[in-house]
């Protein structure tokens, strides 16, 4: 079971669920900003998140894996 948490782009959870259903024919369980997949491994989920972020044009996000949960967060920007 893979759990994905969308912190900053909560409105994209349903859109990501539809994207995964289109690509892998797997339906996720949505609960607020979190989505869970029963038949999707972590590495495949990470790849699908990256493809989804590229598709919607979001370049300022990255994926962190912590204690079995993939979390989509904003990239840190450093000022010179």
C-alpha positions, -999 to +999 in steps of 0.1 A: +000+000+000+013+034-010+002+067+006+008+100-011+003+134+007-002+166-013+006+194+011+007+226-010-014+215-040-044+199-023-067+208-051-048+184-075-056+152-055-086+142-076-068+151-108-039+129-098-063+101-090-077+104-125-042+105-140-032+072-123-065+056-133-058+065-169-021+053-168-023+022-146-061+015-143-058+017-105-083+036-083-070+054-052-088+061-019-089+099-014-091+114+021-086+151+020-051+159+009-040+122+011-045+095-014-038+057-009-032+030-035-034-007-027-017-021-058+009+005-065+045+003-053+064+033-040+088+036-069+061+035-095+040+060-075+070+084-073+075+081-111+038+088-117+039+119-094+069+133-114+051+127-147+019+143-133+037+174-120+054+177-154+021+174-172+004+201-152+035+224-155+045+225-119+083+227-116+086+240-081+078+208-063+097+177-052+088+144-036+100+134-001+097+098+012+094+096+049+082+066+069+065+050+039+046+082+029+054+101-003+049+138+003+048+165-024+064+197-011+077+229-026+114+231-035+135+253-012+147+285-029+179+300-017+187+337-023+223+344-033 
